[in-house]
């Protein structure tokens, strides 16, 4: 997977939560090979940045715009053509990680 494949609209669900997150990612205006966008939940929307490094997707969200409040680390599911990512979501620093699934919205 490349950063270009990561660009677009995604839905994400985290184990143990009924809430679905909506992510919109585009090219990062300052750092080539990275993405920048937003993540929206019922409580509102906040910034998100990320990249793909050796097949691993890393996305970081920030509820206050300055510190990382959530990290998504995942791998593309084999056979999904880059449209499904599974991994672990860590909210904050001292919360145990939980499994997540991200699916790319169909155009």
Protein Blocks (a to p, Z undefined) as FASTA:
>chain_A
ZZklmgccdddddehiabdcdddddddfklghiacdddddfkbccddddddeehiacddd
dfkopaccbdcdddddehklopaccddddehjklccdddddddddZZ
